[in-house]
Amino acid sequence: MKSSIIRKLTYVAVLSTIVGMGAIPASAETSDIPSALDFQGKIEQMKAHTLISLELLRDGEFAQAQLHAGHPVAEYWDIVGLQFTKSNPQLADKTKDALDDLSKGLDGKSVEEQRMKMQEAWGLLDEATSEVIPNELTAGFLFRARVTISLLEWTGHEYDEATAGPEIELHEAQDALGGVLRAEQLYDEVRHLVGEEKDEEIKEFFAELKVALGEQKDLDEVKKWIKGIVHELEEIAGLTEETSVGQLEITTEIKEMLNEVVELHKDGKYEEALKVASSAYLEKYELVEGEVIKKAPAINDRIEEPIRVELREMINAKENAEKVSSHVANINKALDEAAAILIDSTLATGNTGEIPDASDDSLSLVWPASVIGLVALVVVEAAIIAKLRKH
């Protein structure tokens, strides 16, 4: 009973905080007020356009560079400019002028001159954004991770559009590359908060993603690397949750995929084998890796790097088929051991993936960090909404 009372008091305290701020009155019309994440996402898309414009200018593609440099104002200003003007009209005008200047006379500008103008425009964008979204929110890892994820998802959408027709749409593909370049910059700003092993993986995924876009690989290949980065960021930020039952199914699927790799390698289909091996790690093992590390780190050492690094190196080197088969057999053995531990965990905790009854007094009083972070995010966003409504 005591835990139930505490939970109710905690809920009331959070709810009172939000309502007390005057953020969400029942009669309020909030459809025209952007969320903080959506708003910041648009700012990062604007920066992505200017970033790819600079790269195109570096390559001497003046017409394409000018087109992308004009997108921040042409495609986004009606949305973000409205909020900037409400918060600080003079700063909004100055920011728009700086953005407009980026698309003028590019064939007569040096890359360094354009880079400096871009940095100036970005500085004004950041200053104007801070008038709408407080720095206390945007500085947090959870918020930054979610913005980066949003930008990567936008990248996938742009590349989807680029590859929708019989021939690739160069302009949309360039948008996608700009998105990746900016997402990588955003990650670089917080990578010191990430463990060395995770950082190594994320850097590798970004490198592979840029190669896939540069070589105009198919959509599935591009989305595979995007998914890998997104999952890593979600895992670090505490935004993922896999049930033990689902994890057991995934280990079986990984083994099936690795056995397929052996057959493809044996048949000399090395590129296909590499794709399946990458997918086995990125699309499958990544989903359970955190739980395996938590419960059996030594077993993870026999799975993670042997798939992510060693198997791919063996395929690229066109190693002897028997050697690849033996390597996969060792990984599969470790996967079986991991599955056994997950089964023991499921039986011991009763975690079958079912949602517990909210009235159950046995629920833990300790809120996960991700939940606390999201509650904080809701509270701060409520303050932002209240602020925006005043203008």
Secondary structure, 3 states (H helix, E strand, C coil): CHHHHHHHHHHHHHHHHHHHCCCCCCCCCCCCCCCHHHHHHHHHHHHHHHHHHHHHHHCCCHHHHHHHHCHHHHHHHHHHHHHHHHHCHHHHHHHHHHHHHCCCCHHHCCHHHHHHHHHHHHHHHHHHHHCCCCHHHHCCHHHHHHHHHHHHHHHHHHHHHHCCCCCCCHHHHHHHHHHHHHHHHHHHHHHHHCCHHHHHHHHHHHHHHHHHHHCCCCHHHHHHHHHHHHHHHHHHHCCCCCCHHHHHHHHHHHHHHHHHHHHHHHCCCHHHHHHHHHHHHHHHHHHHHHHHHHHCHHHHHCCHHHHHHHHHHHHHCCCCHHHHHHHHHHHHHHHHHHHHHHHHHHHHHCCCCCCCCCCCCCCCCCCCHHHHHHHHHHHHHHHHHHHHHHC
